[in-house]
């Protein structure tokens, strides 16, 4: 009986413990917080700072056993939420430390918490982008902004692709929070708005040739790149020289054609030069241009020509068509999207005449690089030689006949004989 009572008492005492353990197993805690980009480094989410949306968030482990409970990424609002069984102590580890640095790699939790935030530090890119009307490098109140987007692309520290863009505010200032990595900022192409990047005035300006530059990473994590624009005045001029210069060329003649392209505007341009109505054989071209595939007459410079500079394109051609009468060239830069402000100086023409081999004509000098009338060939006609009469005396023949002189002699002799007979009759009488 005593034994039965002891067993009953033991069972009764065990019931509250079992019930308490079962209740504990059904309870949970909720740990949540915000991932944000801490520009000023104060570990607080301040006005103007951005959240880290759709990031890897946190990884939760059980303290003591290091058992992994799970991964909890952030949503579009930059917040994560982990619902955990109540009881153990947990380590809430920051999983977003590859593309960003942080002052909080982890934190502990045993109870629910809604402020388990994690500040991140990447790189803060800022600068000005505007139309610099007076080209002084400084944004004035009256200078306008534009609607183009400043874009940043590249690879993060973990090798992931990254892309972000933003526009300027009314003050011309733009801001971008960036991860750690190898990134490039690119200026928008505003050719359709007739704007071009201004010539750089400081090391903070973007490269006006490539419209880009690598994002500089500083110790302060604060990088500045300015993108200043001016009104575009594109003006490409073309001149040509033909060598050798002759009044008349022969089929098979080889000519050196030099085209000088000058940038007289304020837009760096890689122009295209086209030979109009080209009807000759292209033998070679200089290395500073590329030939459009499938053509012999469309060339584009390899590098952009800076304002105030020029480049010379050397071509060697062979004449193989009698109807090729005009060496005509023009410069254009449609791929850049700018309009030439002066169309009068981007076309050149030199008139030539090509004849069959063996035809001769006097040679005169014509002015290259200018439109000129086709030279006139003077033809000289020589009368054919007259066959000369000859004799057998071995003397040179004069071409005169002796018969006339013989007849005249006979006539004079007859007249003399008649006069002699008349005079004789008078003496007899």
GIBELZI-V240163 format. One line per field, one symbol per residue. ss: DSSP state (H for helix, E for strand, - for the rest). burial: + if it has 9 or more other ideal C-beta (glycine too) atoms within 8 Angstrom, else -. A space follows every 10 residues. Layout:
BEGIN
ss->???
burial->???
END
This chain:
BEGIN
ss->-HHHHHHHHH HHHHHHHHHH HHHHH--EEE EEEEEEE--- ---------- E------EEE EE-----EEE EE------EE EEEEE----E EEEE------ EE---EEEE- --E----EEE E-EEEEEEEE E--------- ---------E EEEEEE---- EEEEEE---- --EEEEEE-- EEEEEE---- HHH-EEE--- ----E-E--- -EEE------ -EEE-EEEEE E--E-EEEEE EEE-----EE ---EEEEEEE EEE-----E- -EEEEE---- EEEEE---EE E------EEE E---E----E EEEEEEEE-- -----EEEEE EE-HHH---E --HHH-EEEE E--EE----- ---------- ---------- ---------- ---------- --HHHHHHHH HHHHHHHHHH HHHHHHHH-
burial->---------- ---------- ---+--+-++ +++++++++- ----+---+- +++-+-++++ +++-----+- +++++--+++ -+-+---+++ ++++++--++ -+-+---++- --+--+++++ ++++++++++ +++-+-+--- --+-++-+-+ ++++++---- -+---+++-- -+++-+++++ +-++++++-+ +--+++++-+ ----++++-- +++-+----- +-+-++++++ -+-+++++++ ++----++++ +-++++++++ ++++++++++ ++++++---+ -+--+--++- ++----++++ +---+-+--- +++++++++- ---+-+++++ +++--+-+-+ -+--++++++ +++++----- +----+-++- ----+-+--- ---------- ---------- ---------- ---------- ---------
END
